[in-house]
Amino acid sequence: MYSELSKEQLDNALRLFVQPCMYVYYDEFNNVTAISNLNTLGGNFIEVPQYRTDEFLSNGKDFNKYKIDYFKTDAPIKEENENLVYHILYMIPVLNKNLEKELVIAHNKNKKTWKFFLNNEAKQQLDAGNRDKTFTFYVTQYRNPHFLLSTINVSGDELISGKEIKFKINDEKNLSKISLYTSPNFSSYGIVENDTSN
């Protein structure tokens, strides 16, 4: 014999089918400070699906070693058509020589800078409407996009003009210790060593 569910029982049952969420809190330096199932701590936070925090809560992974960008990069985002898509990160390869790529990033360990060079096709693409867009590059542990060390934010205008950006951390000097990841906004990327003082 079956009995009818009350409204409260039905609501509780429906909650089981909805992806639970967690709140990831961070400070003014973008360091993760807490992960909670309650939105009661105050301060800056983002809401993420629970499965994105499981490794920190059940496996004891230390969230204090992470920046908030780690949780933003894989988070599902909604496009205008309301379809869920996943943000995919691309590891920019280090090139042995300056091959023709849409975006080449010169790494200068002596000057402690990154410098961005677009080819003509990419410049025209940006000039057509993405000059104000911010492009983010994630400096991570070597081949480990889950361990964020720093971020580089560059506007479309700065990419067109060949912006030079100072390193934020000491590890950036050594390309065998770090990797650079980004969203694939261009068709091809590469990092070249540029150890000259110019």
Secondary structure, 3 states (H helix, E strand, C coil): CCCCCCHHHHHHHHHHHCCCEEEEEECCCCEEEEEECCCCCCCEEEEEEHHHCHHHHCCCCCHHHCECHHHHHCCEEECCCCCEEECCCEECCECCCCCCCCEEEEEECCCCEEEEEECHHHHHHHHCCCCCCEEEEEEEECCEEEEEEEEEEEEHHHHHHCCEEECCCHHHHCCCCEEEEECCCCCCEEEEECCCCC
